C-alpha cells in the first residue's frame, strides 16, 4: 500500500510540476488567433476608410455610416481578455488627424496611407470602387474563416461578413454619387 500511495503522490506531483505553463495555455481560447486576425483585418479596413475620407473629404458623409459599422466590428471582434471586450484601437476613433488634401499620416492623395496598404485612388469614384473591393474581399475571407470558428465566433463572423457584403453593394451602387 505504501508503494501505491507513493506512486500516486509521484504522479500528482509530476502532473503539477510539469504543468506550470499548462494552466495558461488552457486559459487562451483556441479561437483567439482567429479573433485577433479578424480585428487586424477590420482595423486595416478602417484605416482604408480614413485614408479615403482624408484624400476625398467630399465622400465623408457617404462613408461615415459604413466606417462606423467597421469600427463597431473592431470592438465586437476583439478578444475578451477577462476585463470585458478590448477597446477598439486608436484608429477606430473618429479621424482627428490630417485635414483635407492629405491622406492618413499626412500623405497626399494617391500615396500609400499605411504600411502595406494600397494607395487611395486619385478620383473619388475609383476610391469608392476600391473600398467596395476591399469590403468584398474581406467579407469573402470571413465567410471562408467560418469553417474554423466556434459556434459563437462563427455567428459573429457570418454577421460581419454579411455586413461587409451590404457595404459592397452600397459602395458599388453609383460609386461617384453621394447616395
Backbone as CSV, one residue per row, in Angstrom:
resi,resn,N_x,N_y,N_z,CA_x,CA_y,CA_z,C_x,C_y,C_z
1,UNK,0.800,-1.187,0.000,0.000,0.000,0.000,0.842,1.249,0.000
2,UNK,1.888,1.204,0.764,2.769,2.367,0.815,3.337,2.642,-0.555
3,UNK,3.647,1.586,-1.296,4.176,1.765,-2.653,3.149,2.394,-3.573
4,UNK,1.892,1.984,-3.469,0.824,2.537,-4.307,0.595,4.003,-3.961
5,UNK,0.618,4.328,-2.686,0.431,5.716,-2.266,1.585,6.574,-2.758
6,UNK,2.792,6.026,-2.696,3.960,6.764,-3.181,3.876,6.998,-4.681
7,UNK,3.418,5.996,-5.427,3.284,6.139,-6.877,2.219,7.173,-7.216
8,UNK,1.121,7.165,-6.478,0.053,8.131,-6.719,0.532,9.542,-6.407
9,UNK,1.272,9.691,-5.313,1.798,11.004,-4.953,2.776,11.488,-6.011
10,UNK,3.621,10.613,-6.477,4.583,10.978,-7.517,3.864,11.410,-8.790
11,UNK,2.802,10.690,-9.140,2.049,11.047,-10.340,1.407,12.426,-10.186
12,UNK,0.861,12.701,-9.013,0.251,14.011,-8.777,1.285,15.120,-8.835
13,UNK,2.433,14.888,-8.218,3.485,15.901,-8.222,4.018,16.124,-9.628
14,UNK,4.158,15.071,-10.387,4.645,15.207,-11.762,3.642,16.001,-12.579
15,UNK,2.369,15.706,-12.406,1.333,16.431,-13.139,1.317,17.897,-12.772
16,UNK,1.544,18.207,-11.507,1.521,19.594,-11.071,2.780,20.332,-11.468
17,UNK,3.925,19.686,-11.295,5.178,20.398,-11.553,5.423,20.586,-13.034
18,UNK,4.993,19.663,-13.856,5.227,19.790,-15.291,4.240,20.717,-15.957
19,UNK,3.254,21.186,-15.236,2.202,21.971,-15.861,2.257,23.438,-15.547
20,UNK,3.412,24.013,-15.302,3.484,25.431,-14.978,2.889,26.267,-16.099
21,UNK,3.137,25.877,-17.347,2.589,26.621,-18.473,1.223,26.094,-18.887
22,UNK,0.875,24.895,-18.468,-0.380,24.284,-18.891,-1.606,25.099,-18.488
23,UNK,-1.707,25.626,-17.256,-2.893,26.413,-16.931,-3.037,27.638,-17.827
24,UNK,-1.931,28.320,-18.158,-2.008,29.479,-19.034,-2.474,29.070,-20.415
25,UNK,-1.941,27.957,-20.921,-2.325,27.506,-22.246,-3.807,27.157,-22.279
26,UNK,-4.314,26.606,-21.195,-5.726,26.245,-21.143,-6.609,27.494,-21.084
27,UNK,-6.093,28.607,-20.584,-6.872,29.833,-20.464,-7.018,30.567,-21.787
28,UNK,-6.137,30.328,-22.741,-6.205,31.007,-24.029,-7.191,30.249,-24.921
29,UNK,-8.297,30.874,-25.256,-9.275,30.194,-26.103,-8.662,29.882,-27.473
30,UNK,-8.991,28.740,-28.026,-8.422,28.373,-29.324,-8.840,29.315,-30.446
31,UNK,-9.930,30.042,-30.258,-10.393,30.954,-31.291,-9.688,32.315,-31.239
32,UNK,-8.887,32.535,-30.223,-8.247,33.846,-30.058,-7.445,34.299,-31.276
33,UNK,-6.600,33.440,-31.863,-5.862,33.897,-33.055,-6.792,34.299,-34.205
34,UNK,-7.884,33.580,-34.365,-8.849,33.915,-35.411,-9.493,35.268,-35.123
35,UNK,-9.854,35.499,-33.861,-10.425,36.789,-33.471,-9.421,37.924,-33.690
36,UNK,-8.188,37.706,-33.253,-7.172,38.751,-33.387,-6.919,39.084,-34.857
37,UNK,-6.905,38.075,-35.707,-6.751,38.317,-37.141,-7.932,39.096,-37.698
38,UNK,-9.133,38.762,-37.239,-10.325,39.473,-37.698,-10.286,40.938,-37.257
39,UNK,-9.789,41.184,-36.049,-9.655,42.565,-35.567,-8.649,43.323,-36.433
40,UNK,-7.503,42.697,-36.702,-6.498,43.357,-37.553,-7.063,43.671,-38.935
41,UNK,-7.823,42.737,-39.496,-8.429,42.970,-40.806,-9.407,44.138,-40.764
42,UNK,-10.218,44.201,-39.717,-11.169,45.311,-39.587,-10.440,46.635,-39.366
43,UNK,-9.365,46.610,-38.584,-8.581,47.828,-38.371,-7.961,48.311,-39.677
44,UNK,-7.479,47.383,-40.495,-6.903,47.763,-41.798,-7.979,48.371,-42.696
45,UNK,-9.181,47.798,-42.669,-10.279,48.360,-43.458,-10.665,49.737,-42.933
46,UNK,-10.655,49.890,-41.633,-10.951,51.182,-41.014,-9.922,52.227,-41.458
47,UNK,-8.661,51.840,-41.481,-7.615,52.750,-41.951,-7.846,53.138,-43.411
48,UNK,-8.339,52.184,-44.200,-8.615,52.469,-45.603,-9.752,53.488,-45.724
49,UNK,-10.789,53.334,-44.890,-11.870,54.327,-44.884,-11.322,55.694,-44.502
50,UNK,-10.503,55.745,-43.454,-9.945,57.020,-43.009,-9.083,57.665,-44.093
51,UNK,-8.264,56.864,-44.756,-7.404,57.391,-45.815,-8.242,57.901,-46.985
52,UNK,-9.318,57.191,-47.288,-10.181,57.606,-48.394,-10.869,58.924,-48.073
53,UNK,-11.376,59.049,-46.855,-12.029,60.299,-46.450,-11.010,61.437,-46.398
54,UNK,-9.810,61.146,-45.939,-8.776,62.187,-45.886,-8.394,62.644,-47.293
55,UNK,-8.354,61.718,-48.225,-7.997,62.065,-49.603,-9.166,62.704,-50.353
56,UNK,-10.386,62.346,-49.967,-11.586,62.839,-50.653,-12.632,63.253,-49.617
57,UNK,-12.461,64.411,-49.004,-13.385,64.846,-47.941,-14.850,64.894,-48.374
58,UNK,-15.105,65.081,-49.654,-16.491,65.136,-50.118,-17.206,63.795,-49.936
59,UNK,-16.459,62.711,-49.759,-17.051,61.390,-49.560,-17.416,61.119,-48.092
60,UNK,-16.986,61.989,-47.187,-17.181,61.746,-45.752,-18.628,61.467,-45.369
61,UNK,-19.600,62.255,-45.825,-20.986,61.963,-45.416,-21.463,60.589,-45.895
62,UNK,-21.071,60.206,-47.074,-21.486,58.914,-47.622,-20.811,57.746,-46.901
63,UNK,-19.552,57.911,-46.541,-18.793,56.815,-45.959,-18.922,56.722,-44.441
64,UNK,-19.362,57.790,-43.789,-19.412,57.817,-42.321,-20.199,56.655,-41.709
65,UNK,-21.402,56.331,-42.195,-22.124,55.224,-41.550,-21.447,53.866,-41.778
66,UNK,-20.845,53.685,-42.930,-20.153,52.422,-43.212,-18.900,52.309,-42.351
67,UNK,-18.184,53.416,-42.219,-16.986,53.438,-41.383,-17.352,53.148,-39.928
68,UNK,-18.464,53.728,-39.478,-18.904,53.499,-38.090,-19.204,52.016,-37.859
69,UNK,-19.791,51.361,-38.839,-20.072,49.927,-38.704,-18.772,49.132,-38.628
70,UNK,-17.787,49.500,-39.433,-16.497,48.801,-39.395,-15.826,49.019,-38.042
71,UNK,-15.922,50.228,-37.497,-15.368,50.497,-36.164,-16.068,49.640,-35.115
72,UNK,-17.373,49.466,-35.252,-18.108,48.615,-34.318,-17.660,47.159,-34.443
73,UNK,-17.310,46.739,-35.646,-16.823,45.368,-35.848,-15.524,45.142,-35.086
74,UNK,-14.663,46.141,-35.062,-13.402,46.015,-34.318,-13.697,45.691,-32.860
75,UNK,-14.608,46.443,-32.270,-14.956,46.204,-30.866,-15.643,44.870,-30.648
76,UNK,-16.529,44.493,-31.553,-17.264,43.235,-31.393,-16.353,42.025,-31.561
77,UNK,-15.369,42.131,-32.429,-14.482,41.001,-32.705,-13.321,40.899,-31.721
78,UNK,-13.042,41.963,-30.991,-11.895,41.966,-30.078,-12.029,40.840,-29.061
79,UNK,-10.937,40.108,-28.830,-10.988,39.024,-27.837,-11.330,39.563,-26.460
80,UNK,-12.106,38.802,-25.725,-12.456,39.156,-24.356,-11.290,38.709,-23.476
81,UNK,-10.630,39.660,-22.850,-9.448,39.331,-22.040,-9.787,39.174,-20.558
82,UNK,-11.064,39.003,-20.251,-11.468,38.836,-18.861,-11.848,40.152,-18.207
83,UNK,-11.535,41.262,-18.838,-11.893,42.575,-18.296,-12.940,43.233,-19.185
84,UNK,-13.638,42.412,-19.958,-14.605,42.943,-20.917,-13.942,42.983,-22.282
85,UNK,-14.684,43.387,-23.249,-14.149,43.449,-24.606,-13.020,44.466,-24.658
86,UNK,-12.006,44.129,-25.433,-10.909,45.065,-25.633,-11.449,46.261,-26.398
87,UNK,-10.949,47.411,-26.106,-11.425,48.590,-26.812,-10.833,48.615,-28.207
88,UNK,-11.505,49.316,-29.078,-11.007,49.450,-30.443,-9.703,50.221,-30.415
89,UNK,-8.905,49.986,-31.410,-7.611,50.658,-31.481,-7.805,52.151,-31.701
90,UNK,-6.746,52.943,-31.525,-6.877,54.375,-31.755,-7.380,54.685,-33.155
91,UNK,-7.054,53.836,-34.127,-7.521,54.091,-35.481,-9.024,53.931,-35.586
92,UNK,-9.649,53.293,-34.598,-11.089,53.117,-34.628,-11.815,54.376,-34.180
93,UNK,-11.097,55.303,-33.614,-11.719,56.550,-33.207,-11.993,57.410,-34.437
94,UNK,-12.852,58.384,-34.274,-13.138,59.269,-35.393,-11.858,59.949,-35.831
95,UNK,-11.684,60.132,-37.128,-10.450,60.732,-37.599,-10.304,62.147,-37.073
96,UNK,-9.157,62.424,-36.497,-8.896,63.766,-35.987,-7.579,64.288,-36.536
97,UNK,-6.915,63.480,-37.313,-5.586,63.820,-37.800,-5.578,64.801,-38.942
98,UNK,-4.940,64.417,-40.032,-4.712,65.324,-41.137,-6.020,65.871,-41.706
99,UNK,-5.949,67.057,-42.189,-7.128,67.689,-42.751,-7.295,67.360,-44.215
100,UNK,-8.218,68.021,-44.883,-8.478,67.789,-46.291,-7.210,67.975,-47.114
101,UNK,-7.115,67.178,-48.149,-5.958,67.281,-49.031,-4.802,66.394,-48.615
102,UNK,-4.947,65.679,-47.521,-3.898,64.758,-47.112,-4.509,63.411,-46.834
103,UNK,-3.712,62.381,-46.973,-4.162,61.031,-46.651,-3.827,60.737,-45.205
104,UNK,-3.991,59.473,-44.822,-3.631,59.072,-43.464,-2.172,59.369,-43.223
105,UNK,-1.837,59.741,-42.043,-0.475,60.078,-41.644,0.071,61.262,-42.437
106,UNK,-0.834,62.085,-42.999,-0.402,63.282,-43.700,0.063,63.043,-45.115
107,UNK,-0.129,61.856,-45.655,0.281,61.593,-47.029,-0.669,62.270,-47.999
108,UNK,-0.141,62.818,-49.105,-1.023,63.418,-50.097,-1.862,62.337,-50.786
109,UNK,-3.004,62.731,-51.396,-3.846,61.752,-52.086,-3.032,60.958,-53.094
110,UNK,-3.355,59.678,-53.220,-2.656,58.823,-54.162,-1.437,58.153,-53.564
111,UNK,-1.050,58.545,-52.372,0.102,57.932,-51.701,-0.378,56.814,-50.794
112,UNK,0.524,55.925,-50.427,0.172,54.809,-49.570,-0.194,55.325,-48.187
113,UNK,-1.426,55.006,-47.695,-1.861,55.521,-46.398,-1.181,54.878,-45.217
114,UNK,-0.819,53.638,-45.298,-0.200,52.959,-44.172,0.682,51.834,-44.668
115,UNK,1.427,51.227,-43.750,2.331,50.149,-44.113,1.547,49.006,-44.754
116,UNK,1.904,48.639,-45.969,1.272,47.529,-46.650,-0.076,47.865,-47.274
117,UNK,-0.562,49.087,-47.092,-1.856,49.463,-47.650,-1.690,49.954,-49.081
118,UNK,-2.762,49.784,-49.837,-2.756,50.281,-51.205,-3.017,51.780,-51.188
119,UNK,-2.496,52.490,-52.191,-2.769,53.927,-52.240,-4.242,54.204,-52.539
120,UNK,-4.711,55.344,-52.086,-6.078,55.769,-52.367,-6.093,56.316,-53.789
121,UNK,-6.982,55.808,-54.627,-7.068,56.336,-55.994,-7.363,57.834,-55.996
122,UNK,-6.882,58.506,-57.015,-6.996,59.963,-57.102,-8.419,60.436,-57.373
123,UNK,-9.217,59.634,-58.058,-10.593,60.009,-58.370,-11.544,59.441,-57.307
124,UNK,-12.491,60.247,-56.833,-13.418,59.759,-55.803,-14.152,58.475,-56.190
125,UNK,-14.646,58.380,-57.416,-15.378,57.177,-57.830,-14.482,55.952,-57.779
126,UNK,-13.230,56.111,-58.175,-12.280,54.999,-58.117,-11.962,54.631,-56.666
127,UNK,-11.904,55.622,-55.797,-11.638,55.363,-54.378,-12.792,54.576,-53.754
128,UNK,-14.024,54.919,-54.129,-15.195,54.199,-53.618,-15.190,52.769,-54.152
129,UNK,-14.837,52.600,-55.415,-14.753,51.258,-56.001,-13.685,50.435,-55.287
130,UNK,-12.569,51.054,-54.947,-11.507,50.346,-54.219,-11.991,49.925,-52.832
131,UNK,-12.769,50.777,-52.166,-13.345,50.404,-50.872,-14.318,49.238,-51.032
132,UNK,-15.128,49.272,-52.080,-16.069,48.179,-52.329,-15.316,46.866,-52.524
133,UNK,-14.218,46.926,-53.245,-13.406,45.727,-53.467,-12.810,45.228,-52.155
134,UNK,-12.314,46.136,-51.332,-11.747,45.746,-50.031,-12.821,45.127,-49.138
135,UNK,-14.007,45.707,-49.128,-15.114,45.156,-48.336,-15.484,43.757,-48.837
136,UNK,-15.581,43.600,-50.162,-15.940,42.299,-50.736,-14.902,41.238,-50.400
137,UNK,-13.629,41.589,-50.575,-12.556,40.632,-50.291,-12.568,40.197,-48.823
138,UNK,-12.786,41.146,-47.924,-12.807,40.815,-46.503,-14.046,39.978,-46.153
139,UNK,-15.191,40.299,-46.745,-16.402,39.505,-46.499,-16.200,38.070,-46.972
140,UNK,-15.563,37.900,-48.117,-15.299,36.548,-48.618,-14.332,35.801,-47.710
141,UNK,-13.295,36.471,-47.248,-12.324,35.838,-46.345,-12.991,35.426,-45.034
142,UNK,-13.881,36.259,-44.534,-14.574,35.924,-43.279,-15.521,34.754,-43.477
143,UNK,-16.136,34.680,-44.630,-17.019,33.554,-44.915,-16.218,32.255,-44.939
144,UNK,-15.050,32.282,-45.515,-14.181,31.102,-45.545,-13.728,30.734,-44.133
145,UNK,-13.451,31.747,-43.303,-12.967,31.510,-41.937,-14.023,30.867,-41.047
146,UNK,-15.271,30.900,-41.455,-16.337,30.302,-40.649,-16.073,28.839,-40.337
147,UNK,-15.443,28.146,-41.272,-15.206,26.706,-41.095,-14.342,26.404,-39.878
148,UNK,-13.450,27.306,-39.505,-12.562,27.064,-38.381,-12.981,27.737,-37.092
149,UNK,-14.175,28.298,-37.067,-14.600,29.061,-35.892,-15.593,28.271,-35.049
150,UNK,-15.579,28.583,-33.740,-16.569,28.006,-32.820,-17.939,28.582,-33.156
151,UNK,-18.971,28.027,-32.556,-20.337,28.474,-32.839,-20.547,29.963,-32.666
152,UNK,-20.177,30.494,-31.513,-20.387,31.924,-31.242,-19.584,32.797,-32.201
153,UNK,-18.316,32.471,-32.376,-17.477,33.260,-33.271,-17.936,33.099,-34.717
154,UNK,-18.360,31.912,-35.090,-18.851,31.692,-36.456,-20.073,32.568,-36.733
155,UNK,-20.974,32.665,-35.769,-22.150,33.520,-35.944,-21.739,34.988,-36.073
156,UNK,-20.784,35.410,-35.266,-20.314,36.789,-35.333,-19.634,37.068,-36.675
157,UNK,-18.756,36.164,-37.100,-18.079,36.340,-38.395,-19.084,36.356,-39.540
158,UNK,-20.104,35.505,-39.459,-21.126,35.483,-40.508,-21.869,36.812,-40.560
159,UNK,-22.180,37.360,-39.395,-22.868,38.656,-39.344,-22.001,39.767,-39.907
160,UNK,-20.733,39.767,-39.527,-19.819,40.807,-40.008,-19.581,40.645,-41.511
161,UNK,-19.491,39.402,-41.977,-19.326,39.164,-43.417,-20.561,39.644,-44.175
162,UNK,-21.749,39.398,-43.628,-22.974,39.871,-44.272,-23.005,41.394,-44.323
163,UNK,-22.564,42.024,-43.257,-22.496,43.487,-43.231,-21.533,43.985,-44.307
164,UNK,-20.394,43.296,-44.439,-19.432,43.666,-45.485,-20.017,43.505,-46.876
165,UNK,-20.834,42.481,-47.069,-21.485,42.278,-48.367,-22.465,43.414,-48.660
166,UNK,-23.175,43.862,-47.621,-24.080,45.001,-47.794,-23.277,46.256,-48.122
167,UNK,-22.168,46.457,-47.424,-21.311,47.615,-47.725,-20.837,47.559,-49.176
168,UNK,-20.461,46.374,-49.628,-20.016,46.217,-51.019,-21.116,46.658,-51.967
169,UNK,-22.325,46.205,-51.710,-23.457,46.582,-52.550,-23.656,48.098,-52.532
170,UNK,-23.687,48.692,-51.346,-23.928,50.130,-51.232,-22.835,50.949,-51.912
171,UNK,-21.596,50.488,-51.777,-20.490,51.215,-52.399,-20.461,51.016,-53.911
172,UNK,-20.977,49.898,-54.371,-20.953,49.604,-55.804,-22.057,50.321,-56.563
173,UNK,-23.101,50.712,-55.869,-24.195,51.432,-56.487,-23.807,52.898,-56.607
174,UNK,-23.716,53.378,-57.816,-23.412,54.793,-58.053,-22.145,55.220,-57.336
175,UNK,-20.980,54.599,-57.650,-19.747,54.881,-56.908,-19.344,56.355,-56.898
176,UNK,-19.696,57.089,-57.935,-19.316,58.502,-57.975,-20.347,59.414,-57.357
177,UNK,-21.507,58.852,-56.988,-22.591,59.667,-56.441,-22.518,59.803,-54.937
178,UNK,-23.431,60.578,-54.410,-23.439,60.822,-52.970,-24.344,59.852,-52.218
179,UNK,-25.260,59.206,-52.896,-26.182,58.319,-52.195,-25.831,56.868,-52.380
